[in-house]
Amino acid sequence: MNKVIGIIAGSLRKSSFSKKIGSALLSMAPEGFVFKLVPLDNLPVYNQDFDDNDIVPESYVAFRDTVRNLDGIIFITPEHNRSMPAVLKNAIDIASRPYGKSAWNGKPGAVFSNSPGNLGGFGANHHLRQSLVFLNVPVMQQPEVYLSHINECFDERGNVKDDKTKDLLNKAVEAYIAWFRKIAG
Ligand SMILES: Cc1cc2nc3c(=O)[nH]c(=O)nc-3n(C[C@H](O)[C@H](O)[C@H](O)COP(=O)(O)O)c2cc1C
């Protein structure tokens, strides 16, 4: 059976660069793997009262189930104020609860960060890794993926237009798959 790898882009923006990277990854899944976009729309801000009072929003139930059914995850994070965007942190929090029932547990992950700036979302990348350590998501260490000047990397149809970015993404995905096989068997 194919291994299903979720591609989670930490942006709601229609023309999001992170979403475009996610779409570019879809065709890079090797044999035996399926890459699946997992959107973060319609997830209300996490409130523990939902779980404590058994009034869990339908969107939480669906998102938690989706994450639970993934074999691994590639996170594509933009950077907001040197950290991950709230929408991504919110999604991480939602699927981490109720306490003791985290849907993330043990799923091999990778973090690809991006930014129109020079640093490629370094701050977001490492803040995200910090949460993933706590959630027992083993994260690929190398290569580190910091995509800088991401605003220059797409054509008008939203496809990656430069060979350097294509090559970097291909190598990162190859490394992730090799590492996934090592971790997940
Ligand atoms: C609230 C906010 C904070 C931001 N902070 C940073 C930042 O710390 N570093 C950075 O490189 N870009 C920052 N940006 C610019 C984002 O990198 C840019 O908006 C990017 O396009 C967002 O990702 P997306 O295209 O996937 O939506 C910030 C943007 C917003 C809206």
The ligand as a MOL file (V3000), in Angstrom:
LIG
                    3D

  0  0  0     0  0            999 V3000
M  V30 BEGIN CTAB
M  V30 COUNTS 31 33 0 0 0
M  V30 BEGIN ATOM
M  V30 1 C 2.3780 39.2390 10.1230 0
M  V30 2 C 3.5240 39.0130 9.1590 0
M  V30 3 C 4.7980 38.8740 9.6520 0
M  V30 4 C 5.8630 38.6150 8.7890 0
M  V30 5 N 7.1010 38.4040 9.3160 0
M  V30 6 C 8.1020 37.9910 8.5050 0
M  V30 7 C 9.3530 37.5760 9.0600 0
M  V30 8 O 9.5730 37.5700 10.2510 0
M  V30 9 N 10.3090 37.1530 8.1930 0
M  V30 10 C 10.1040 37.1040 6.8460 0
M  V30 11 O 11.0280 36.6880 6.1290 0
M  V30 12 N 8.9430 37.4910 6.2960 0
M  V30 13 C 7.9360 37.9260 7.0910 0
M  V30 14 N 6.7090 38.2710 6.5630 0
M  V30 15 C 6.5230 38.2620 5.1050 0
M  V30 16 C 6.1360 36.8490 4.6370 0
M  V30 17 O 7.3070 36.1060 4.4240 0
M  V30 18 C 5.3270 36.9500 3.3370 0
M  V30 19 O 4.1340 37.6580 3.5800 0
M  V30 20 C 5.0290 35.5910 2.7320 0
M  V30 21 O 4.5240 35.8020 1.4300 0
M  V30 22 C 4.0280 34.7930 3.5650 0
M  V30 23 O 3.9550 33.4430 3.1170 0
M  V30 24 P 2.8670 32.9070 2.0580 0
M  V30 25 O 3.2380 33.5340 0.7030 0
M  V30 26 O 3.0310 31.4420 2.0430 0
M  V30 27 O 1.5020 33.3590 2.4960 0
M  V30 28 C 5.6360 38.5430 7.4000 0
M  V30 29 C 4.3320 38.7000 6.9100 0
M  V30 30 C 3.2890 38.9200 7.7690 0
M  V30 31 C 1.8950 39.0400 7.2220 0
M  V30 END ATOM
M  V30 BEGIN BOND
M  V30 1 1 1 2
M  V30 2 1 2 3
M  V30 3 2 2 30
M  V30 4 2 3 4
M  V30 5 1 4 5
M  V30 6 1 4 28
M  V30 7 2 5 6
M  V30 8 1 6 7
M  V30 9 1 6 13
M  V30 10 2 7 8
M  V30 11 1 7 9
M  V30 12 1 9 10
M  V30 13 2 10 11
M  V30 14 1 10 12
M  V30 15 2 12 13
M  V30 16 1 13 14
M  V30 17 1 14 15
M  V30 18 1 14 28
M  V30 19 1 15 16
M  V30 20 1 16 17
M  V30 21 1 16 18
M  V30 22 1 18 19
M  V30 23 1 18 20
M  V30 24 1 20 21
M  V30 25 1 20 22
M  V30 26 1 22 23
M  V30 27 1 23 24
M  V30 28 2 24 25
M  V30 29 1 24 26
M  V30 30 1 24 27
M  V30 31 2 28 29
M  V30 32 1 29 30
M  V30 33 1 30 31
M  V30 END BOND
M  V30 END CTAB
M  END
